[in-house]
Amino acid sequence: MDFLNWYDWLGPTNPAAAIFFGIIFTIIVSLTVWFDTKKFRTTGIVALTGICVTLVGVLFLNVTGFYG
């Protein structure tokens, strides 16, 4: 099993790829919030929420057998 394939950005094929792209997306959203608000607290909440949603989502998909 490879860590990343070229098509993983469409639909991750393994949990590591899903976490990788989830964290990349969270960083992009957090930077957008930072440039808009300039508040560390708001940016931190957004980043923490994004990471938690990514981890819980990957855990749920892994438990239900999505990644095979």
DSSP file (Angstrom, degrees, kcal/mol; ACC not computed):
  #  RESIDUE AA STRUCTURE BP1 BP2  ACC     N-H-->O    O-->H-N    N-H-->O    O-->H-N    TCO  KAPPA ALPHA  PHI   PSI    X-CA   Y-CA   Z-CA
    1    1 A M              0   0    0      0, 0.0     2,-0.2     0, 0.0     3,-0.0   0.000 360.0 360.0 360.0 127.4    0.0    0.0    0.0
    2    2 A D        -     0   0    0      1,-0.1     3,-0.1     0, 0.0     0, 0.0  -0.506 360.0-133.1 -83.5 155.6    1.4    3.4   -1.0
    3    3 A F  S    S+     0   0    0      1,-0.3     2,-0.4    -2,-0.2    14,-0.2   0.954  88.1  11.3 -71.6 -51.1    1.1    6.4    1.2
    4    4 A L        -     0   0    0      9,-0.1     2,-0.3    12,-0.1    -1,-0.3  -0.985  61.2-169.9-131.9 140.9   -0.1    8.7   -1.6
    5    5 A N    >   -     0   0    0     -2,-0.4     3,-1.6    -3,-0.1     4,-0.3  -0.825  40.2-108.1-117.1 163.6   -1.3    8.2   -5.1
    6    6 A W  T 3  S+     0   0    0     -2,-0.3     3,-0.4     1,-0.3     4,-0.1   0.774 119.2  49.5 -64.4 -24.5   -1.9   11.0   -7.7
    7    7 A Y  T >> S+     0   0    0      1,-0.2     4,-1.3     2,-0.1     3,-1.3   0.348  80.2  97.7 -97.1   6.1   -5.6   10.5   -7.4
    8    8 A D  T <4 S+     0   0    0     -3,-1.6    -1,-0.2     1,-0.3    -2,-0.1   0.745  72.0  67.5 -66.7 -22.7   -5.8   10.7   -3.5
    9    9 A W  T 34 S+     0   0    0     -3,-0.4    -1,-0.3    -4,-0.3    -2,-0.1   0.758 102.1  48.2 -70.4 -20.5   -6.7   14.3   -3.6
   10   10 A L  T <4 S-     0   0    0     -3,-1.3    -2,-0.2     1,-0.2    -1,-0.2   0.921 139.7 -12.2 -79.1 -49.1  -10.1   13.3   -5.2
   11   11 A G  S  < S-     0   0    0     -4,-1.3    -1,-0.2     0, 0.0    -2,-0.2  -0.784  79.0-122.0-155.7 105.1  -10.9   10.5   -2.7
   12   12 A P        -     0   0    0      0, 0.0    -4,-0.1     0, 0.0    -3,-0.1  -0.175  14.7-158.1 -55.4 138.0   -8.2    9.3   -0.3
   13   13 A T  S    S+     0   0    0    -10,-0.1    -9,-0.1     1,-0.1     3,-0.0   0.466  73.0  26.7 -99.0  -3.9   -7.5    5.6   -0.6
   14   14 A N  S  > S-     0   0    0    -11,-0.1     4,-2.0    -6,-0.1     3,-0.3  -0.982  83.6-107.2-152.5 160.5   -6.0    5.0    2.8
   15   15 A P  H  > S+     0   0    0      0, 0.0     4,-2.5     0, 0.0     5,-0.2   0.853 115.6  55.9 -60.2 -36.6   -6.3    6.6    6.3
   16   16 A A  H  > S+     0   0    0      1,-0.2     4,-2.4     2,-0.2     5,-0.1   0.909 108.9  47.1 -64.4 -40.6   -2.8    8.2    6.1
   17   17 A A  H  > S+     0   0    0     -3,-0.3     4,-2.6     2,-0.2     5,-0.3   0.889 111.3  51.9 -66.2 -38.8   -3.7   10.0    2.8
   18   18 A A  H  X S+     0   0    0     -4,-2.0     4,-2.2     2,-0.2    -2,-0.2   0.911 111.9  45.6 -65.0 -42.3   -7.0   11.2    4.3
   19   19 A I  H  X S+     0   0    0     -4,-2.5     4,-2.5     2,-0.2     5,-0.2   0.920 112.2  52.7 -66.1 -42.8   -5.3   12.6    7.4
   20   20 A F  H  X S+     0   0    0     -4,-2.4     4,-2.1     1,-0.2    -2,-0.2   0.949 114.7  39.7 -57.2 -52.6   -2.6   14.3    5.2
   21   21 A F  H  X S+     0   0    0     -4,-2.6     4,-2.4     1,-0.2    -1,-0.2   0.831 113.2  56.0 -71.5 -30.9   -5.1   16.0    3.0
   22   22 A G  H  X S+     0   0    0     -4,-2.2     4,-2.1    -5,-0.3    -1,-0.2   0.905 110.2  45.1 -64.2 -40.9   -7.4   16.8    5.9
   23   23 A I  H  X S+     0   0    0     -4,-2.5     4,-2.4     2,-0.2    -2,-0.2   0.882 111.7  52.3 -71.0 -38.2   -4.6   18.6    7.7
   24   24 A I  H  X S+     0   0    0     -4,-2.1     4,-2.1    -5,-0.2    -2,-0.2   0.937 112.0  46.3 -61.0 -46.1   -3.5   20.4    4.5
   25   25 A F  H  X S+     0   0    0     -4,-2.4     4,-2.5     1,-0.2    -2,-0.2   0.895 111.1  52.7 -62.7 -40.6   -7.1   21.6    4.1
   26   26 A T  H  X S+     0   0    0     -4,-2.1     4,-2.7     1,-0.2    -1,-0.2   0.894 108.1  50.8 -62.7 -40.5   -7.2   22.7    7.7
   27   27 A I  H  X S+     0   0    0     -4,-2.4     4,-2.5     2,-0.2    -1,-0.2   0.915 110.3  49.4 -63.2 -42.8   -4.0   24.7    7.4
   28   28 A I  H  X S+     0   0    0     -4,-2.1     4,-1.9     2,-0.2    -2,-0.2   0.927 113.9  45.0 -62.9 -45.0   -5.4   26.5    4.3
   29   29 A V  H  X S+     0   0    0     -4,-2.5     4,-2.4     2,-0.2    -2,-0.2   0.907 112.7  51.6 -65.5 -41.5   -8.7   27.3    6.1
   30   30 A S  H  X S+     0   0    0     -4,-2.7     4,-2.6     1,-0.2    -2,-0.2   0.900 109.3  49.8 -63.5 -40.9   -6.9   28.4    9.3
   31   31 A L  H  X S+     0   0    0     -4,-2.5     4,-2.6     2,-0.2    -1,-0.2   0.892 109.7  51.8 -64.2 -38.7   -4.6   30.7    7.3
   32   32 A T  H  X S+     0   0    0     -4,-1.9     4,-1.5     2,-0.2    -2,-0.2   0.921 111.2  46.9 -62.5 -43.7   -7.7   32.2    5.6
   33   33 A V  H  X>S+     0   0    0     -4,-2.4     4,-2.9     2,-0.2     5,-0.5   0.905 111.4  52.4 -64.2 -41.4   -9.3   32.8    9.0
   34   34 A W  H  X5S+     0   0    0     -4,-2.6     4,-2.4     1,-0.2    -2,-0.2   0.937 109.7  47.2 -60.6 -47.5   -6.0   34.3   10.3
   35   35 A F  H  <5S+     0   0    0     -4,-2.6    -1,-0.2     1,-0.2    -2,-0.2   0.791 117.0  45.3 -66.3 -26.2   -5.7   36.8    7.4
   36   36 A D  H  <5S+     0   0    0     -4,-1.5    -2,-0.2    -5,-0.2    -1,-0.2   0.880 130.9  16.6 -82.6 -40.3   -9.4   37.7    7.9
   37   37 A T  H  <5S-     0   0    0     -4,-2.9    -3,-0.2    -5,-0.1    -2,-0.2   0.762  76.4-148.0-106.8 -30.0   -9.5   38.1   11.7
   38   38 A K     << +     0   0    0     -4,-2.4     2,-0.5    -5,-0.5    -4,-0.1   0.815  55.4 131.4  59.0  32.9   -5.9   38.4   12.9
   39   39 A K     >  -     0   0    0     -6,-0.3     4,-2.0     1,-0.1    -1,-0.2  -0.969  50.2-157.8-119.8 124.3   -7.0   36.7   16.1
   40   40 A F  H  > S+     0   0    0     -2,-0.5     4,-2.7     1,-0.2     5,-0.2   0.880  93.2  54.9 -65.2 -38.5   -5.0   33.8   17.5
   41   41 A R  H  > S+     0   0    0      2,-0.2     4,-2.3     1,-0.2    -1,-0.2   0.940 110.6  43.7 -62.8 -48.0   -8.0   32.4   19.5
   42   42 A T  H  > S+     0   0    0      1,-0.2     4,-2.3     2,-0.2    -1,-0.2   0.914 115.3  49.1 -63.8 -43.3  -10.3   32.2   16.5
   43   43 A T  H  X S+     0   0    0     -4,-2.0     4,-2.5     1,-0.2    -2,-0.2   0.900 111.3  50.2 -63.2 -41.2   -7.6   30.7   14.3
   44   44 A G  H  X S+     0   0    0     -4,-2.7     4,-2.9     2,-0.2     5,-0.2   0.891 109.5  50.3 -64.4 -40.7   -6.7   28.1   17.0
   45   45 A I  H  X S+     0   0    0     -4,-2.3     4,-2.5     2,-0.2     5,-0.2   0.920 112.2  47.6 -63.8 -43.8  -10.4   27.1   17.4
   46   46 A V  H  X S+     0   0    0     -4,-2.3     4,-2.4     2,-0.2    -2,-0.2   0.925 114.3  46.7 -63.6 -44.2  -10.7   26.7   13.6
   47   47 A A  H  X S+     0   0    0     -4,-2.5     4,-2.4     2,-0.2    -2,-0.2   0.932 114.0  46.8 -64.5 -46.2   -7.5   24.7   13.4
   48   48 A L  H  X S+     0   0    0     -4,-2.9     4,-2.4     1,-0.2    -2,-0.2   0.905 113.2  49.1 -63.2 -42.1   -8.4   22.4   16.4
   49   49 A T  H  X S+     0   0    0     -4,-2.5     4,-2.7    -5,-0.2     5,-0.2   0.917 111.2  50.1 -63.5 -43.4  -11.9   21.8   15.1
   50   50 A G  H  X S+     0   0    0     -4,-2.4     4,-2.2    -5,-0.2    -2,-0.2   0.904 112.0  46.8 -62.5 -42.4  -10.5   21.0   11.6
   51   51 A I  H  X S+     0   0    0     -4,-2.4     4,-2.5     2,-0.2    -1,-0.2   0.907 113.3  48.8 -67.5 -41.2   -8.0   18.5   13.0
   52   52 A C  H  X S+     0   0    0     -4,-2.4     4,-2.8     2,-0.2     5,-0.3   0.922 111.8  48.6 -64.3 -43.8  -10.6   16.9   15.3
   53   53 A V  H  X S+     0   0    0     -4,-2.7     4,-2.5     1,-0.2     5,-0.2   0.904 112.2  50.1 -63.0 -40.4  -13.1   16.5   12.4
   54   54 A T  H  X S+     0   0    0     -4,-2.2     4,-2.5    -5,-0.2     5,-0.2   0.948 113.8  43.8 -61.7 -49.3  -10.4   15.0   10.2
   55   55 A L  H  X S+     0   0    0     -4,-2.5     4,-2.4     2,-0.2    -2,-0.2   0.911 116.1  46.1 -65.8 -43.1   -9.3   12.5   12.8
   56   56 A V  H  X S+     0   0    0     -4,-2.8     4,-2.6     2,-0.2    -1,-0.2   0.905 113.7  50.1 -66.5 -40.5  -12.9   11.5   13.8
   57   57 A G  H  X S+     0   0    0     -4,-2.5     4,-2.6    -5,-0.3    -2,-0.2   0.921 112.2  46.0 -63.2 -44.4  -13.9   11.2   10.2
   58   58 A V  H  X S+     0   0    0     -4,-2.5     4,-2.4    -5,-0.2    -2,-0.2   0.905 112.9  51.0 -65.5 -41.0  -10.9    9.0    9.3
   59   59 A L  H  X S+     0   0    0     -4,-2.4     4,-2.6    -5,-0.2    -2,-0.2   0.933 111.6  47.6 -60.7 -46.1  -11.5    6.9   12.4
   60   60 A F  H  X S+     0   0    0     -4,-2.6     4,-2.2     1,-0.2    -2,-0.2   0.930 113.7  46.5 -61.7 -46.6  -15.2    6.4   11.4
   61   61 A L  H  <>S+     0   0    0     -4,-2.6     5,-2.6     1,-0.2     6,-0.5   0.867 113.2  50.0 -65.6 -35.2  -14.4    5.6    7.8
   62   62 A N  H ><5S+     0   0    0     -4,-2.4     3,-0.9    -5,-0.2    -2,-0.2   0.915 111.1  48.2 -68.2 -43.0  -11.7    3.2    8.9
   63   63 A V  H 3<5S+     0   0    0     -4,-2.6    -2,-0.2     1,-0.2    -1,-0.2   0.875 110.0  52.1 -65.9 -37.4  -14.0    1.4   11.4
   64   64 A T  T 3<5S-     0   0    0     -4,-2.2    -1,-0.2    -5,-0.2    -2,-0.2   0.527 118.8-110.8 -79.9  -3.6  -16.8    1.1    8.8
   65   65 A G  T X 5S+     0   0    0     -3,-0.9     3,-1.1    -4,-0.4    -3,-0.2   0.670  72.0 138.6  89.5  17.5  -14.4   -0.5    6.4
   66   66 A F  T 3 <S+     0   0    0     -5,-2.6    -4,-0.2     1,-0.2    -5,-0.1   0.877  72.8  50.6 -62.8 -38.5  -14.2    2.3    3.8
   67   67 A Y  T 3         0   0    0     -6,-0.5    -1,-0.2     1,-0.1    -5,-0.1   0.426 360.0 360.0 -85.5   2.0  -10.5    1.9    3.3
   68   68 A G    <         0   0    0     -3,-1.1    -2,-0.1    -6,-0.1    -1,-0.1   0.424 360.0 360.0  80.1 360.0  -10.8   -1.8    2.7
